[in-house]
């Protein structure tokens, strides 16, 4: 894959189109999806959230992954 292409907002017109585009993106960028999901799991763990510094770093990392994804697809 070329790192992703800009989103063509006109190409996604139905819920099914959106789901298919999302699944395709997940397949193309499994490592990023796995990292994002791992962070989500940690953020749902009450013990992890007791550590304020850890929670802040996890939120920062998730924000960074989301920003990189937006840039990759031209929606930043």
PDB file of N, H, CA, C and O in Angstrom:
ATOM      1  N   UNK A   1       0.843  -1.183   0.000  1.00  0.00           N
ATOM      2  CA  UNK A   1       0.000   0.000   0.000  1.00  0.00           C
ATOM      3  C   UNK A   1       0.877   1.231   0.000  1.00  0.00           C
ATOM      4  O   UNK A   1       2.010   1.177   0.480  1.00  0.00           O
ATOM      5  N   UNK A   2       0.397   2.313  -0.513  1.00  0.00           N
ATOM      6  H   UNK A   2      -0.523   2.357  -0.902  1.00  0.00           H
ATOM      7  CA  UNK A   2       1.164   3.539  -0.648  1.00  0.00           C
ATOM      8  C   UNK A   2       1.084   4.443   0.572  1.00  0.00           C
ATOM      9  O   UNK A   2       1.461   5.612   0.493  1.00  0.00           O
ATOM     10  N   UNK A   3       0.605   3.931   1.692  1.00  0.00           N
ATOM     11  H   UNK A   3       0.300   2.981   1.756  1.00  0.00           H
ATOM     12  CA  UNK A   3       0.466   4.758   2.881  1.00  0.00           C
ATOM     13  C   UNK A   3      -0.900   5.388   2.991  1.00  0.00           C
ATOM     14  O   UNK A   3      -1.167   6.141   3.928  1.00  0.00           O
ATOM     15  N   UNK A   4      -1.755   5.094   2.059  1.00  0.00           N
ATOM     16  H   UNK A   4      -1.539   4.482   1.298  1.00  0.00           H
ATOM     17  CA  UNK A   4      -3.114   5.620   2.101  1.00  0.00           C
ATOM     18  C   UNK A   4      -3.312   6.704   1.076  1.00  0.00           C
ATOM     19  O   UNK A   4      -2.367   7.374   0.661  1.00  0.00           O
ATOM     20  N   UNK A   5      -4.525   6.862   0.683  1.00  0.00           N
ATOM     21  H   UNK A   5      -5.293   6.318   1.020  1.00  0.00           H
ATOM     22  CA  UNK A   5      -4.856   7.905  -0.279  1.00  0.00           C
ATOM     23  C   UNK A   5      -5.866   8.847   0.338  1.00  0.00           C
ATOM     24  O   UNK A   5      -6.533   8.515   1.318  1.00  0.00           O
ATOM     25  N   UNK A   6      -5.967  10.005  -0.240  1.00  0.00           N
ATOM     26  H   UNK A   6      -5.425  10.275  -1.036  1.00  0.00           H
ATOM     27  CA  UNK A   6      -6.918  10.995   0.270  1.00  0.00           C
ATOM     28  C   UNK A   6      -8.332  10.447   0.182  1.00  0.00           C
ATOM     29  O   UNK A   6      -8.670   9.720  -0.752  1.00  0.00           O
ATOM     30  N   UNK A   7      -9.132  10.789   1.131  1.00  0.00           N
ATOM     31  H   UNK A   7      -8.858  11.379   1.890  1.00  0.00           H
ATOM     32  CA  UNK A   7     -10.528  10.330   1.160  1.00  0.00           C
ATOM     33  C   UNK A   7     -11.309  11.054   0.087  1.00  0.00           C
ATOM     34  O   UNK A   7     -11.248  12.278  -0.028  1.00  0.00           O
ATOM     35  N   UNK A   8     -12.044  10.285  -0.697  1.00  0.00           N
ATOM     36  H   UNK A   8     -12.094   9.291  -0.604  1.00  0.00           H
ATOM     37  CA  UNK A   8     -12.953  10.855  -1.677  1.00  0.00           C
ATOM     38  C   UNK A   8     -14.329  10.821  -1.045  1.00  0.00           C
ATOM     39  O   UNK A   8     -15.013   9.798  -1.086  1.00  0.00           O
ATOM     40  N   UNK A   9     -14.734  11.934  -0.463  1.00  0.00           N
ATOM     41  H   UNK A   9     -14.178  12.765  -0.430  1.00  0.00           H
ATOM     42  CA  UNK A   9     -15.985  11.964   0.282  1.00  0.00           C
ATOM     43  C   UNK A   9     -17.184  11.605  -0.586  1.00  0.00           C
ATOM     44  O   UNK A   9     -18.174  11.093  -0.063  1.00  0.00           O
ATOM     45  N   UNK A  10     -17.133  11.853  -1.876  1.00  0.00           N
ATOM     46  H   UNK A  10     -16.329  12.269  -2.300  1.00  0.00           H
ATOM     47  CA  UNK A  10     -18.239  11.525  -2.755  1.00  0.00           C
ATOM     48  C   UNK A  10     -18.359  10.030  -3.010  1.00  0.00           C
ATOM     49  O   UNK A  10     -19.424   9.558  -3.408  1.00  0.00           O
ATOM     50  N   UNK A  11     -17.280   9.273  -2.787  1.00  0.00           N
ATOM     51  H   UNK A  11     -16.415   9.657  -2.464  1.00  0.00           H
ATOM     52  CA  UNK A  11     -17.294   7.848  -3.069  1.00  0.00           C
ATOM     53  C   UNK A  11     -18.050   7.062  -1.995  1.00  0.00           C
ATOM     54  O   UNK A  11     -18.571   5.984  -2.280  1.00  0.00           O
ATOM     55  N   UNK A  12     -18.116   7.573  -0.795  1.00  0.00           N
ATOM     56  H   UNK A  12     -17.692   8.449  -0.564  1.00  0.00           H
ATOM     57  CA  UNK A  12     -18.798   6.880   0.293  1.00  0.00           C
ATOM     58  C   UNK A  12     -20.174   7.511   0.451  1.00  0.00           C
ATOM     59  O   UNK A  12     -20.327   8.595   1.015  1.00  0.00           O
ATOM     60  N   UNK A  13     -21.175   6.792  -0.070  1.00  0.00           N
ATOM     61  H   UNK A  13     -21.051   5.912  -0.528  1.00  0.00           H
ATOM     62  CA  UNK A  13     -22.513   7.380  -0.095  1.00  0.00           C
ATOM     63  C   UNK A  13     -23.518   6.641   0.784  1.00  0.00           C
ATOM     64  O   UNK A  13     -24.573   7.185   1.112  1.00  0.00           O
ATOM     65  N   UNK A  14     -23.203   5.424   1.161  1.00  0.00           N
ATOM     66  H   UNK A  14     -22.347   4.983   0.895  1.00  0.00           H
ATOM     67  CA  UNK A  14     -24.136   4.662   1.983  1.00  0.00           C
ATOM     68  C   UNK A  14     -23.413   4.108   3.201  1.00  0.00           C
ATOM     69  O   UNK A  14     -22.184   4.122   3.280  1.00  0.00           O
ATOM     70  N   UNK A  15     -24.199   3.625   4.136  1.00  0.00           N
ATOM     71  H   UNK A  15     -25.196   3.614   4.072  1.00  0.00           H
ATOM     72  CA  UNK A  15     -23.633   2.997   5.330  1.00  0.00           C
ATOM     73  C   UNK A  15     -22.754   1.813   4.921  1.00  0.00           C
ATOM     74  O   UNK A  15     -21.669   1.628   5.472  1.00  0.00           O
ATOM     75  N   UNK A  16     -23.209   1.026   3.974  1.00  0.00           N
ATOM     76  H   UNK A  16     -24.090   1.176   3.526  1.00  0.00           H
ATOM     77  CA  UNK A  16     -22.437  -0.130   3.502  1.00  0.00           C
ATOM     78  C   UNK A  16     -21.095   0.301   2.915  1.00  0.00           C
ATOM     79  O   UNK A  16     -20.073  -0.342   3.153  1.00  0.00           O
ATOM     80  N   UNK A  17     -21.103   1.402   2.141  1.00  0.00           N
ATOM     81  H   UNK A  17     -21.933   1.925   1.948  1.00  0.00           H
ATOM     82  CA  UNK A  17     -19.850   1.918   1.579  1.00  0.00           C
ATOM     83  C   UNK A  17     -18.885   2.310   2.687  1.00  0.00           C
ATOM     84  O   UNK A  17     -17.689   2.032   2.599  1.00  0.00           O
ATOM     85  N   UNK A  18     -19.396   2.952   3.724  1.00  0.00           N
ATOM     86  H   UNK A  18     -20.368   3.179   3.796  1.00  0.00           H
ATOM     87  CA  UNK A  18     -18.565   3.389   4.837  1.00  0.00           C
ATOM     88  C   UNK A  18     -17.966   2.185   5.569  1.00  0.00           C
ATOM     89  O   UNK A  18     -16.786   2.189   5.919  1.00  0.00           O
ATOM     90  N   UNK A  19     -18.783   1.163   5.796  1.00  0.00           N
ATOM     91  H   UNK A  19     -19.742   1.160   5.512  1.00  0.00           H
ATOM     92  CA  UNK A  19     -18.290  -0.045   6.464  1.00  0.00           C
ATOM     93  C   UNK A  19     -17.215  -0.710   5.614  1.00  0.00           C
ATOM     94  O   UNK A  19     -16.170  -1.096   6.136  1.00  0.00           O
ATOM     95  N   UNK A  20     -17.452  -0.845   4.335  1.00  0.00           N
ATOM     96  H   UNK A  20     -18.301  -0.531   3.911  1.00  0.00           H
ATOM     97  CA  UNK A  20     -16.461  -1.470   3.455  1.00  0.00           C
ATOM     98  C   UNK A  20     -15.159  -0.671   3.413  1.00  0.00           C
ATOM     99  O   UNK A  20     -14.075  -1.254   3.431  1.00  0.00           O
ATOM    100  N   UNK A  21     -15.256   0.656   3.357  1.00  0.00           N
ATOM    101  H   UNK A  21     -16.137   1.130   3.341  1.00  0.00           H
ATOM    102  CA  UNK A  21     -14.055   1.502   3.354  1.00  0.00           C
ATOM    103  C   UNK A  21     -13.295   1.341   4.668  1.00  0.00           C
ATOM    104  O   UNK A  21     -12.066   1.274   4.675  1.00  0.00           O
ATOM    105  N   UNK A  22     -14.025   1.279   5.774  1.00  0.00           N
ATOM    106  H   UNK A  22     -15.023   1.333   5.768  1.00  0.00           H
ATOM    107  CA  UNK A  22     -13.388   1.108   7.083  1.00  0.00           C
ATOM    108  C   UNK A  22     -12.678  -0.237   7.180  1.00  0.00           C
ATOM    109  O   UNK A  22     -11.542  -0.313   7.648  1.00  0.00           O
ATOM    110  N   UNK A  23     -13.342  -1.285   6.742  1.00  0.00           N
ATOM    111  H   UNK A  23     -14.265  -1.223   6.362  1.00  0.00           H
ATOM    112  CA  UNK A  23     -12.727  -2.612   6.776  1.00  0.00           C
ATOM    113  C   UNK A  23     -11.489  -2.681   5.895  1.00  0.00           C
ATOM    114  O   UNK A  23     -10.486  -3.286   6.271  1.00  0.00           O
ATOM    115  N   UNK A  24     -11.559  -2.070   4.744  1.00  0.00           N
ATOM    116  H   UNK A  24     -12.374  -1.578   4.438  1.00  0.00           H
ATOM    117  CA  UNK A  24     -10.405  -2.034   3.850  1.00  0.00           C
ATOM    118  C   UNK A  24      -9.236  -1.309   4.508  1.00  0.00           C
ATOM    119  O   UNK A  24      -8.096  -1.769   4.449  1.00  0.00           O
ATOM    120  N   UNK A  25      -9.528  -0.176   5.132  1.00  0.00           N
ATOM    121  H   UNK A  25     -10.454   0.198   5.180  1.00  0.00           H
ATOM    122  CA  UNK A  25      -8.475   0.581   5.814  1.00  0.00           C
ATOM    123  C   UNK A  25      -7.884  -0.212   6.967  1.00  0.00           C
ATOM    124  O   UNK A  25      -6.672  -0.176   7.182  1.00  0.00           O
ATOM    125  N   UNK A  26      -8.725  -0.933   7.720  1.00  0.00           N
ATOM    126  H   UNK A  26      -9.709  -0.962   7.546  1.00  0.00           H
ATOM    127  CA  UNK A  26      -8.218  -1.762   8.816  1.00  0.00           C
ATOM    128  C   UNK A  26      -7.279  -2.846   8.291  1.00  0.00           C
ATOM    129  O   UNK A  26      -6.230  -3.101   8.883  1.00  0.00           O
ATOM    130  N   UNK A  27      -7.652  -3.481   7.188  1.00  0.00           N
ATOM    131  H   UNK A  27      -8.504  -3.274   6.707  1.00  0.00           H
ATOM    132  CA  UNK A  27      -6.791  -4.517   6.611  1.00  0.00           C
ATOM    133  C   UNK A  27      -5.469  -3.923   6.142  1.00  0.00           C
ATOM    134  O   UNK A  27      -4.412  -4.527   6.328  1.00  0.00           O
ATOM    135  N   UNK A  28      -5.527  -2.740   5.535  1.00  0.00           N
ATOM    136  H   UNK A  28      -6.385  -2.249   5.384  1.00  0.00           H
ATOM    137  CA  UNK A  28      -4.321  -2.114   5.006  1.00  0.00           C
ATOM    138  C   UNK A  28      -3.389  -1.601   6.105  1.00  0.00           C
ATOM    139  O   UNK A  28      -2.187  -1.460   5.884  1.00  0.00           O
ATOM    140  N   UNK A  29      -3.938  -1.326   7.278  1.00  0.00           N
ATOM    141  H   UNK A  29      -4.915  -1.441   7.458  1.00  0.00           H
ATOM    142  CA  UNK A  29      -3.147  -0.727   8.361  1.00  0.00           C
ATOM    143  C   UNK A  29      -3.389  -1.462   9.677  1.00  0.00           C
ATOM    144  O   UNK A  29      -3.737  -0.860  10.693  1.00  0.00           O
ATOM    145  N   UNK A  30      -3.195  -2.786   9.628  1.00  0.00           N
ATOM    146  H   UNK A  30      -2.912  -3.275   8.803  1.00  0.00           H
ATOM    147  CA  UNK A  30      -3.464  -3.633  10.807  1.00  0.00           C
ATOM    148  C   UNK A  30      -2.641  -3.226  12.031  1.00  0.00           C
ATOM    149  O   UNK A  30      -3.161  -3.217  13.147  1.00  0.00           O
ATOM    150  N   UNK A  31      -1.380  -2.895  11.836  1.00  0.00           N
ATOM    151  H   UNK A  31      -0.957  -2.902  10.929  1.00  0.00           H
ATOM    152  CA  UNK A  31      -0.513  -2.560  12.970  1.00  0.00           C
ATOM    153  C   UNK A  31      -1.036  -1.330  13.709  1.00  0.00           C
ATOM    154  O   UNK A  31      -1.085  -1.313  14.939  1.00  0.00           O
ATOM    155  N   UNK A  32      -1.423  -0.306  12.957  1.00  0.00           N
ATOM    156  H   UNK A  32      -1.383  -0.320  11.958  1.00  0.00           H
ATOM    157  CA  UNK A  32      -1.974   0.897  13.596  1.00  0.00           C
ATOM    158  C   UNK A  32      -3.285   0.589  14.306  1.00  0.00           C
ATOM    159  O   UNK A  32      -3.537   1.090  15.402  1.00  0.00           O
ATOM    160  N   UNK A  33      -4.121  -0.238  13.677  1.00  0.00           N
ATOM    161  H   UNK A  33      -3.916  -0.645  12.787  1.00  0.00           H
ATOM    162  CA  UNK A  33      -5.402  -0.607  14.295  1.00  0.00           C
ATOM    163  C   UNK A  33      -5.162  -1.389  15.584  1.00  0.00           C
ATOM    164  O   UNK A  33      -5.867  -1.190  16.573  1.00  0.00           O
ATOM    165  N   UNK A  34      -4.173  -2.275  15.574  1.00  0.00           N
ATOM    166  H   UNK A  34      -3.601  -2.437  14.770  1.00  0.00           H
ATOM    167  CA  UNK A  34      -3.860  -3.059  16.773  1.00  0.00           C
ATOM    168  C   UNK A  34      -3.351  -2.157  17.894  1.00  0.00           C
ATOM    169  O   UNK A  34      -3.717  -2.342  19.054  1.00  0.00           O
ATOM    170  N   UNK A  35      -2.514  -1.189  17.553  1.00  0.00           N
ATOM    171  H   UNK A  35      -2.216  -1.040  16.610  1.00  0.00           H
ATOM    172  CA  UNK A  35      -2.014  -0.253  18.570  1.00  0.00           C
ATOM    173  C   UNK A  35      -3.172   0.544  19.175  1.00  0.00           C
ATOM    174  O   UNK A  35      -3.266   0.696  20.393  1.00  0.00           O
ATOM    175  N   UNK A  36      -4.053   1.052  18.302  1.00  0.00           N
ATOM    176  H   UNK A  36      -3.977   0.928  17.313  1.00  0.00           H
ATOM    177  CA  UNK A  36      -5.183   1.845  18.771  1.00  0.00           C
ATOM    178  C   UNK A  36      -6.072   1.012  19.694  1.00  0.00           C
ATOM    179  O   UNK A  36      -6.510   1.484  20.744  1.00  0.00           O
ATOM    180  N   UNK A  37      -6.331  -0.224  19.293  1.00  0.00           N
ATOM    181  H   UNK A  37      -5.976  -0.608  18.441  1.00  0.00           H
ATOM    182  CA  UNK A  37      -7.178  -1.100  20.098  1.00  0.00           C
ATOM    183  C   UNK A  37      -6.516  -1.433  21.436  1.00  0.00           C
ATOM    184  O   UNK A  37      -7.194  -1.475  22.463  1.00  0.00           O
ATOM    185  N   UNK A  38      -5.208  -1.667  21.437  1.00  0.00           N
ATOM    186  H   UNK A  38      -4.658  -1.633  20.603  1.00  0.00           H
ATOM    187  CA  UNK A  38      -4.496  -1.951  22.683  1.00  0.00           C
ATOM    188  C   UNK A  38      -4.624  -0.776  23.650  1.00  0.00           C
ATOM    189  O   UNK A  38      -4.811  -0.973  24.851  1.00  0.00           O
ATOM    190  N   UNK A  39      -4.523   0.434  23.130  1.00  0.00           N
ATOM    191  H   UNK A  39      -4.371   0.594  22.155  1.00  0.00           H
ATOM    192  CA  UNK A  39      -4.681   1.614  23.972  1.00  0.00           C
ATOM    193  C   UNK A  39      -6.101   1.682  24.523  1.00  0.00           C
ATOM    194  O   UNK A  39      -6.299   1.996  25.696  1.00  0.00           O
ATOM    195  N   UNK A  40      -7.092   1.388  23.677  1.00  0.00           N
ATOM    196  H   UNK A  40      -6.931   1.133  22.724  1.00  0.00           H
ATOM    197  CA  UNK A  40      -8.489   1.380  24.129  1.00  0.00           C
ATOM    198  C   UNK A  40      -8.681   0.392  25.279  1.00  0.00           C
ATOM    199  O   UNK A  40      -9.366   0.700  26.255  1.00  0.00           O
ATOM    200  N   UNK A  41      -8.080  -0.790  25.165  1.00  0.00           N
ATOM    201  H   UNK A  41      -7.524  -1.040  24.372  1.00  0.00           H
ATOM    202  CA  UNK A  41      -8.203  -1.799  26.217  1.00  0.00           C
ATOM    203  C   UNK A  41      -7.593  -1.270  27.510  1.00  0.00           C
ATOM    204  O   UNK A  41      -8.194  -1.393  28.577  1.00  0.00           O
ATOM    205  N   UNK A  42      -6.404  -0.683  27.419  1.00  0.00           N
ATOM    206  H   UNK A  42      -5.916  -0.584  26.552  1.00  0.00           H
ATOM    207  CA  UNK A  42      -5.771  -0.137  28.620  1.00  0.00           C
ATOM    208  C   UNK A  42      -6.587   0.995  29.231  1.00  0.00           C
ATOM    209  O   UNK A  42      -6.664   1.123  30.453  1.00  0.00           O
ATOM    210  N   UNK A  43      -7.198   1.817  28.376  1.00  0.00           N
ATOM    211  H   UNK A  43      -7.135   1.712  27.384  1.00  0.00           H
ATOM    212  CA  UNK A  43      -7.998   2.925  28.882  1.00  0.00           C
ATOM    213  C   UNK A  43      -9.304   2.458  29.535  1.00  0.00           C
ATOM    214  O   UNK A  43      -9.966   3.234  30.225  1.00  0.00           O
ATOM    215  N   UNK A  44      -9.667   1.213  29.319  1.00  0.00           N
ATOM    216  H   UNK A  44      -9.130   0.583  28.759  1.00  0.00           H
ATOM    217  CA  UNK A  44     -10.865   0.678  29.967  1.00  0.00           C
ATOM    218  C   UNK A  44     -10.518  -0.072  31.251  1.00  0.00           C
ATOM    219  O   UNK A  44     -11.407  -0.571  31.940  1.00  0.00           O
ATOM    220  N   UNK A  45      -9.234  -0.152  31.571  1.00  0.00           N
ATOM    221  H   UNK A  45      -8.511   0.253  31.011  1.00  0.00           H
ATOM    222  CA  UNK A  45      -8.773  -0.852  32.768  1.00  0.00           C
ATOM    223  C   UNK A  45      -8.691   0.132  33.933  1.00  0.00           C
ATOM    224  O   UNK A  45      -7.897   1.072  33.904  1.00  0.00           O
ATOM    225  N   UNK A  46      -9.507  -0.086  34.947  1.00  0.00           N
ATOM    226  H   UNK A  46     -10.152  -0.850  34.971  1.00  0.00           H
ATOM    227  CA  UNK A  46      -9.551   0.831  36.088  1.00  0.00           C
ATOM    228  C   UNK A  46      -8.199   0.965  36.770  1.00  0.00           C
ATOM    229  O   UNK A  46      -7.840   2.052  37.224  1.00  0.00           O
ATOM    230  N   UNK A  47      -7.449  -0.122  36.845  1.00  0.00           N
ATOM    231  H   UNK A  47      -7.741  -1.004  36.476  1.00  0.00           H
ATOM    232  CA  UNK A  47      -6.133  -0.069  37.493  1.00  0.00           C
ATOM    233  C   UNK A  47      -5.179   0.827  36.707  1.00  0.00           C
ATOM    234  O   UNK A  47      -4.421   1.594  37.301  1.00  0.00           O
ATOM    235  N   UNK A  48      -5.208   0.738  35.395  1.00  0.00           N
ATOM    236  H   UNK A  48      -5.824   0.115  34.912  1.00  0.00           H
ATOM    237  CA  UNK A  48      -4.343   1.589  34.572  1.00  0.00           C
ATOM    238  C   UNK A  48      -4.729   3.049  34.723  1.00  0.00           C
ATOM    239  O   UNK A  48      -3.864   3.925  34.722  1.00  0.00           O
ATOM    240  N   UNK A  49      -6.012   3.315  34.853  1.00  0.00           N
ATOM    241  H   UNK A  49      -6.715   2.604  34.854  1.00  0.00           H
ATOM    242  CA  UNK A  49      -6.479   4.697  34.964  1.00  0.00           C
ATOM    243  C   UNK A  49      -6.187   5.323  36.323  1.00  0.00           C
ATOM    244  O   UNK A  49      -6.277   6.541  36.478  1.00  0.00           O
ATOM    245  N   UNK A  50      -5.837   4.499  37.307  1.00  0.00           N
ATOM    246  H   UNK A  50      -5.763   3.510  37.181  1.00  0.00           H
ATOM    247  CA  UNK A  50      -5.452   5.046  38.605  1.00  0.00           C
ATOM    248  C   UNK A  50      -4.123   5.792  38.528  1.00  0.00           C
ATOM    249  O   UNK A  50      -3.842   6.659  39.355  1.00  0.00           O
ATOM    250  N   UNK A  51      -3.319   5.454  37.545  1.00  0.00           N
ATOM    251  H   UNK A  51      -3.548   4.750  36.873  1.00  0.00           H
ATOM    252  CA  UNK A  51      -2.032   6.131  37.336  1.00  0.00           C
ATOM    253  C   UNK A  51      -2.275   7.299  36.377  1.00  0.00           C
ATOM    254  O   UNK A  51      -2.379   7.104  35.167  1.00  0.00           O
ATOM    255  N   UNK A  52      -2.361   8.489  36.915  1.00  0.00           N
ATOM    256  H   UNK A  52      -2.276   8.648  37.898  1.00  0.00           H
ATOM    257  CA  UNK A  52      -2.681   9.668  36.103  1.00  0.00           C
ATOM    258  C   UNK A  52      -1.683   9.888  34.981  1.00  0.00           C
ATOM    259  O   UNK A  52      -2.076  10.240  33.868  1.00  0.00           O
ATOM    260  N   UNK A  53      -0.407   9.688  35.248  1.00  0.00           N
ATOM    261  H   UNK A  53      -0.088   9.403  36.152  1.00  0.00           H
ATOM    262  CA  UNK A  53       0.621   9.895  34.222  1.00  0.00           C
ATOM    263  C   UNK A  53       0.450   8.888  33.079  1.00  0.00           C
ATOM    264  O   UNK A  53       0.578   9.241  31.906  1.00  0.00           O
ATOM    265  N   UNK A  54       0.162   7.649  33.429  1.00  0.00           N
ATOM    266  H   UNK A  54       0.058   7.362  34.382  1.00  0.00           H
ATOM    267  CA  UNK A  54      -0.053   6.624  32.407  1.00  0.00           C
ATOM    268  C   UNK A  54      -1.282   6.950  31.574  1.00  0.00           C
ATOM    269  O   UNK A  54      -1.246   6.857  30.347  1.00  0.00           O
ATOM    270  N   UNK A  55      -2.365   7.330  32.235  1.00  0.00           N
ATOM    271  H   UNK A  55      -2.393   7.405  33.231  1.00  0.00           H
ATOM    272  CA  UNK A  55      -3.596   7.661  31.511  1.00  0.00           C
ATOM    273  C   UNK A  55      -3.358   8.822  30.548  1.00  0.00           C
ATOM    274  O   UNK A  55      -3.831   8.794  29.412  1.00  0.00           O
ATOM    275  N   UNK A  56      -2.635   9.828  30.993  1.00  0.00           N
ATOM    276  H   UNK A  56      -2.251   9.850  31.916  1.00  0.00           H
ATOM    277  CA  UNK A  56      -2.331  10.969  30.136  1.00  0.00           C
ATOM    278  C   UNK A  56      -1.505  10.546  28.930  1.00  0.00           C
ATOM    279  O   UNK A  56      -1.767  10.989  27.812  1.00  0.00           O
ATOM    280  N   UNK A  57      -0.515   9.696  29.148  1.00  0.00           N
ATOM    281  H   UNK A  57      -0.302   9.336  30.057  1.00  0.00           H
ATOM    282  CA  UNK A  57       0.321   9.221  28.035  1.00  0.00           C
ATOM    283  C   UNK A  57      -0.487   8.360  27.066  1.00  0.00           C
ATOM    284  O   UNK A  57      -0.300   8.454  25.852  1.00  0.00           O
ATOM    285  N   UNK A  58      -1.367   7.538  27.583  1.00  0.00           N
ATOM    286  H   UNK A  58      -1.519   7.462  28.568  1.00  0.00           H
ATOM    287  CA  UNK A  58      -2.203   6.705  26.711  1.00  0.00           C
ATOM    288  C   UNK A  58      -3.123   7.570  25.849  1.00  0.00           C
ATOM    289  O   UNK A  58      -3.276   7.313  24.655  1.00  0.00           O
ATOM    290  N   UNK A  59      -3.731   8.587  26.445  1.00  0.00           N
ATOM    291  H   UNK A  59      -3.606   8.796  27.415  1.00  0.00           H
ATOM    292  CA  UNK A  59      -4.587   9.496  25.676  1.00  0.00           C
ATOM    293  C   UNK A  59      -3.758  10.241  24.627  1.00  0.00           C
ATOM    294  O   UNK A  59      -4.209  10.427  23.496  1.00  0.00           O
ATOM    295  N   UNK A  60      -2.562  10.664  24.996  1.00  0.00           N
ATOM    296  H   UNK A  60      -2.196  10.513  25.915  1.00  0.00           H
ATOM    297  CA  UNK A  60      -1.690  11.367  24.047  1.00  0.00           C
ATOM    298  C   UNK A  60      -1.304  10.459  22.881  1.00  0.00           C
ATOM    299  O   UNK A  60      -1.311  10.884  21.726  1.00  0.00           O
ATOM    300  N   UNK A  61      -0.972   9.221  23.188  1.00  0.00           N
ATOM    301  H   UNK A  61      -0.966   8.876  24.127  1.00  0.00           H
ATOM    302  CA  UNK A  61      -0.605   8.270  22.142  1.00  0.00           C
ATOM    303  C   UNK A  61      -1.782   8.007  21.217  1.00  0.00           C
ATOM    304  O   UNK A  61      -1.617   7.951  19.998  1.00  0.00           O
ATOM    305  N   UNK A  62      -2.960   7.846  21.788  1.00  0.00           N
ATOM    306  H   UNK A  62      -3.093   7.892  22.778  1.00  0.00           H
ATOM    307  CA  UNK A  62      -4.144   7.610  20.963  1.00  0.00           C
ATOM    308  C   UNK A  62      -4.428   8.824  20.075  1.00  0.00           C
ATOM    309  O   UNK A  62      -4.755   8.672  18.898  1.00  0.00           O
ATOM    310  N   UNK A  63      -4.304  10.007  20.631  1.00  0.00           N
ATOM    311  H   UNK A  63      -4.038  10.131  21.587  1.00  0.00           H
ATOM    312  CA  UNK A  63      -4.490  11.233  19.834  1.00  0.00           C
ATOM    313  C   UNK A  63      -3.497  11.290  18.683  1.00  0.00           C
ATOM    314  O   UNK A  63      -3.850  11.675  17.568  1.00  0.00           O
ATOM    315  N   UNK A  64      -2.253  10.907  18.956  1.00  0.00           N
ATOM    316  H   UNK A  64      -1.966  10.594  19.861  1.00  0.00           H
ATOM    317  CA  UNK A  64      -1.225  10.922  17.910  1.00  0.00           C
ATOM    318  C   UNK A  64      -1.531   9.915  16.801  1.00  0.00           C
ATOM    319  O   UNK A  64      -1.378  10.230  15.621  1.00  0.00           O
ATOM    320  N   UNK A  65      -1.958   8.716  17.169  1.00  0.00           N
ATOM    321  H   UNK A  65      -2.082   8.460  18.127  1.00  0.00           H
ATOM    322  CA  UNK A  65      -2.333   7.715  16.162  1.00  0.00           C
ATOM    323  C   UNK A  65      -3.504   8.203  15.313  1.00  0.00           C
ATOM    324  O   UNK A  65      -3.510   8.024  14.095  1.00  0.00           O
ATOM    325  N   UNK A  66      -4.488   8.817  15.953  1.00  0.00           N
ATOM    326  H   UNK A  66      -4.483   8.962  16.943  1.00  0.00           H
ATOM    327  CA  UNK A  66      -5.637   9.333  15.211  1.00  0.00           C
ATOM    328  C   UNK A  66      -5.216  10.463  14.277  1.00  0.00           C
ATOM    329  O   UNK A  66      -5.700  10.535  13.148  1.00  0.00           O
ATOM    330  N   UNK A  67      -4.329  11.342  14.722  1.00  0.00           N
ATOM    331  H   UNK A  67      -3.935  11.283  15.640  1.00  0.00           H
ATOM    332  CA  UNK A  67      -3.850  12.440  13.876  1.00  0.00           C
ATOM    333  C   UNK A  67      -3.077  11.905  12.671  1.00  0.00           C
ATOM    334  O   UNK A  67      -3.234  12.398  11.554  1.00  0.00           O
ATOM    335  N   UNK A  68      -2.244  10.895  12.906  1.00  0.00           N
ATOM    336  H   UNK A  68      -2.116  10.494  13.814  1.00  0.00           H
ATOM    337  CA  UNK A  68      -1.491  10.299  11.790  1.00  0.00           C
ATOM    338  C   UNK A  68      -2.445   9.681  10.774  1.00  0.00           C
ATOM    339  O   UNK A  68      -2.212   9.776   9.569  1.00  0.00           O
ATOM    340  N   UNK A  69      -3.508   9.053  11.244  1.00  0.00           N
ATOM    341  H   UNK A  69      -3.698   8.976  12.223  1.00  0.00           H
ATOM    342  CA  UNK A  69      -4.487   8.445  10.340  1.00  0.00           C
ATOM    343  C   UNK A  69      -5.210   9.513   9.531  1.00  0.00           C
ATOM    344  O   UNK A  69      -5.432   9.341   8.333  1.00  0.00           O
ATOM    345  N   UNK A  70      -5.576  10.615  10.181  1.00  0.00           N
ATOM    346  H   UNK A  70      -5.395  10.755  11.154  1.00  0.00           H
ATOM    347  CA  UNK A  70      -6.240  11.703   9.453  1.00  0.00           C
ATOM    348  C   UNK A  70      -5.328  12.267   8.361  1.00  0.00           C
ATOM    349  O   UNK A  70      -5.781  12.543   7.250  1.00  0.00           O
ATOM    350  N   UNK A  71      -4.058  12.434   8.675  1.00  0.00           N
ATOM    351  H   UNK A  71      -3.690  12.209   9.577  1.00  0.00           H
ATOM    352  CA  UNK A  71      -3.103  12.935   7.682  1.00  0.00           C
ATOM    353  C   UNK A  71      -2.984  11.936   6.525  1.00  0.00           C
ATOM    354  O   UNK A  71      -2.988  12.325   5.357  1.00  0.00           O
ATOM    355  N   UNK A  72      -2.879  10.650   6.862  1.00  0.00           N
ATOM    356  H   UNK A  72      -2.876  10.334   7.811  1.00  0.00           H
ATOM    357  CA  UNK A  72      -2.737   9.606   5.839  1.00  0.00           C
ATOM    358  C   UNK A  72      -3.884   9.647   4.834  1.00  0.00           C
ATOM    359  O   UNK A  72      -3.674   9.414   3.643  1.00  0.00           O
ATOM    360  N   UNK A  73      -5.092   9.941   5.303  1.00  0.00           N
ATOM    361  H   UNK A  73      -5.263  10.131   6.270  1.00  0.00           H
ATOM    362  CA  UNK A  73      -6.260   9.939   4.433  1.00  0.00           C
ATOM    363  C   UNK A  73      -6.703  11.337   3.999  1.00  0.00           C
ATOM    364  O   UNK A  73      -7.769  11.503   3.406  1.00  0.00           O
ATOM    365  N   UNK A  74      -5.888  12.322   4.295  1.00  0.00           N
ATOM    366  H   UNK A  74      -5.022  12.188   4.777  1.00  0.00           H
ATOM    367  CA  UNK A  74      -6.162  13.659   3.805  1.00  0.00           C
ATOM    368  C   UNK A  74      -7.333  14.344   4.456  1.00  0.00           C
ATOM    369  O   UNK A  74      -7.998  15.161   3.819  1.00  0.00           O
ATOM    370  N   UNK A  75      -7.607  14.033   5.715  1.00  0.00           N
ATOM    371  H   UNK A  75      -7.066  13.369   6.232  1.00  0.00           H
ATOM    372  CA  UNK A  75      -8.715  14.682   6.405  1.00  0.00           C
ATOM    373  C   UNK A  75      -8.226  15.516   7.590  1.00  0.00           C
ATOM    374  O   UNK A  75      -9.006  15.884   8.468  1.00  0.00           O
ATOM    375  N   UNK A  76      -6.948  15.801   7.599  1.00  0.00           N
ATOM    376  H   UNK A  76      -6.314  15.502   6.885  1.00  0.00           H
ATOM    377  CA  UNK A  76      -6.364  16.593   8.714  1.00  0.00           C
ATOM    378  C   UNK A  76      -6.555  18.067   8.470  1.00  0.00           C
ATOM    379  O   UNK A  76      -6.136  18.887   9.287  1.00  0.00           O
TER     380      UNK A  76
END
